[in-house]
Amino acid sequence: MEFSEVKSLLNDLKIIASYGKEDIAMVYLAEIKNGALIEFVESIQPPIPREKKWVLIVSTMDGCPVGCMMCDAGGYYKRKLTEEEILAQILFLTNKRYGRSIPVEKFKIQFARVGEPALNDNVLGVLEKLPHMLDAPGLMPSISTVAPVGREGWFERLLEIKNKYYIGRFQMQFSIHSTSKEQRDRIIPVKKWGFEEITKYGERFVQKGDRKVTLNFALAQENEVDASVIMEYFDPEKFLIKITPVNPTYRAVENRLNSDVDERGLVLKHRKFVEELEKSGYEVIISVGELEENKIGSNCGQYVQRHLAAQRKLENSYVFVRKE
Ligand code: SF4
């Protein structure tokens, strides 16, 4: 890609505010072509230096039509972002830090700030273009999806793209949250794949040298989780389990969800679930991240624009965000 093309992509993006700390995480709020607002994030994990690990979290939609129970981004939905609008978020950050050569050992790009990536074909175009646009040997894309039905063609193309460009360095993640079908339907209120479909796809996705597919639980004490259901469907050789806290979002408070993972990374009510999975050979990752990120508003499920619009503000999160 020529310099002029990069410049014109960046012209589509006008940064109107940024929040956070450069040595942990920054949230950027940008205006794009037709006046829509999008946000994206960069973060590092102290004490690991940026050259070892750098994570970008970009939006794929303006709002999100899914409306998960704990996510502040699901409050409204306007449209899908174009390839250019997604690429512009990435290039803004790479330009800011390095230019086109990214000497970072683990350079993760998560398509996970706002929007369900599987509902947007442009995400696939971005994944195809990135290896041509950036000189980034450590590049590792990460797709986190609720697996909406009717998007089987999207998932097939994703598998082809992974096999072509990203063998061994692609993170595929399904958001599960509950092993009860009824409760999963309440937490993620759209039609989505059942565990049969997820396991069939995951089995095909993980090929020699690939990373395991992640099953993610944003674990609330109110969630129902049963290790025997996981064992019935998912092979521990192909799937790993990731447990994350329910972050302090407006939606989590409204829906009375209490995180089952505490600040030290201990699982409280569902400890047995974790132990049973580990005993059965599953790799279980408890991922708490930086607590400071809750205050910045850069953590999963947080959405600065929801905070700016709120009449009554949460006390312990988004504290770096101030209305101009
Ligand atoms: S968690 Fe993802 S899919 Fe669910 S509402 Fe938020 S952005 Fe949309």
Residues whose N, C-alpha, C, O or C-beta is under 5 A from the ligand:
A	BS01	SF4	C64 V66 G67 C68 C71 A73 G74 R113 V114 G115 E116
